[in-house]
Amino acid sequence: MPQIKIPDAARYLGVSDDTVRRWIDNGALASEKNAAGRTVVDGLELAQLARKNAILPDDPSDVGRSARNRFVGLVTEITMDTVMAQVELQCGPFRVVSLMSSEAVRELGLELGSVAIAVVKATTVIVETPPSRA
């Protein structure tokens, strides 16, 4: 299993190094020493903890749908001309950008600061891995 250093684990989960250390101290996350003597955590265990601790805002639309990737957030920017618009949402730590018709922006009543849900159902999702660091 991949071993992840504490600072990297903290960065991936959006918490402080101290939070990861507290999780280790209170038994919520196991750790061990790597060959270099650094404290590391198991990647799978970290992923499971991340999923368990994920707090998703309620989807206010209350609509059933097949797409599983929904991001509730706030509209932070709208760039619009007569035909097309670019709408940016801040969904937690994630920025989601959508291109849509200007008519759709008006029909949805989108404005800066309004709550919106980005629904993503893609046939192509690219997954990348960072280079290994010792």
Secondary structure as UniProt FT lines:
FT   STRAND          3..5
FT   HELIX           6..13
FT   HELIX           17..25
FT   TURN            26..27
FT   STRAND          31..33
FT   TURN            35..36
FT   STRAND          39..42
FT   HELIX           43..53
FT   TURN            60..61
FT   STRAND          69..80
FT   STRAND          84..91
FT   TURN            92..93
FT   STRAND          94..101
FT   HELIX           102..108
FT   TURN            112..113
FT   STRAND          115..120
//
